[in-house]
Amino acid sequence: MNYFKLFFLIIILFFCTGELTYSQEKNTLKGVVLSQKEEKGIQYANIRIKDSPYGTTSDEAGKFEFSFPNQFLNDTLIISCIGYKQVALPVKNLNLKQNQHFELEDSLILLNEVIAMAYDFIDALKWKTKKDDKSKLYLTFATREIQNAANFISILKENFGKDYKLKSNFIRWKKVKIPEVGEKITFVVAWFRCPYCPDAENITVTIDVMDKKDNSLVENAAYTKKLEKYFQNLLDKTFAQGVDYRQIETRDSIAYLKKSTEPYTGQCYGYYENGQKGLRGAYTNGVRDGLWEYWYSNGQKKVEGKYKMGEKTGLWLYWYPSGQLRIKANYQNNEMDGVNIWYYENGQKKKEAKFRNGVYLEKTEWDEKGNVIEIRNFLK
């Protein structure tokens, strides 16, 4: 073999070896797998790269660690365990320099012999998770669509405040009080596709109530019926308020429920994303009618007044976000009428004007210190 051929062969071997070494470079994935509801480590969870020999199982604390070559960086990581919903994630989306934190949802099986669950009626039903043989009572109801469950959650936020933990399919409040229980409790509301309902969009909602020692109060006969009644009242309140404002659309100045051909008659309400109520009012034959109220996202009242078949009427009050009164106005047939007063945020009167059927008659204006800056009569 001449030297040129030998040199060429060495170069090829060098690059091939380098490429092989590069392709086999190891990446380390480590972290912990937790139960989403219980916030405890899951033992024997299977963490692996799909269709590869690389992976491991979690220890008794839910912790894991394994290495894999670069060639699998564009593949999918699968986290699974009996009794929990499987999670699939692109490996390339993981920051391998940090410990990973994976949470798995429980997968529940209903043990009560029911053919169909009652819509919007709370009952204590026995469930078990696929991960063990132990069963547990949960307050349970089915509802026709996810929006109803969301509205129920909004009512809970209004009653129990903003100190909650929200995940993809459950919300938890800790150390809160309800009249039916003397001590502070923790409760978890979870929602998922209803496997015992006829329609695909139907949702099951479960409520777990626990004392300070994490003992189930739903399973305590002294509290079961009381808790059913308490949460049923909150659920009834959800529907008593009418429909979510986002379910209403306006066509030619008339309000309809989406996909409906009949003008809407009934209550409506709206919430901010933080759970704070945003509006409440009513429609009659598609037009606003009766008392309407609006709030700022900080909980302060924003506007309050009445409509009569779509037109503003009587006294309307407007506030600043601070809670200070901003405008005190009178309406007739949707037009300002009579004496109307504007205020600065410091409480000083800003303007007082007199109207007749929406027409300016006279006004007086002040600066923020209370000094008159203009008096004008529009009839002269």
Helices and strands as residue ranges (DSSP letters): H 3-23, E 26-35, E 46-49, E 55-57, E 63-69, G 70-72, E 76-80, E 87-90, G 91-93, E 100-104, E 108-110, E 123-129, E 135-143, H 146-160, E 164-166, E 170-178, E 181-193, E 203-210, H 224-240, E 243-244, G 245-247, E 248-251, E 254-257, E 266-271, E 277-284, E 287-288, E 290-295, E 301-308, E 311-319, E 325-332, E 335-336, E 338-343, E 349-356, E 359-366, E 372-377
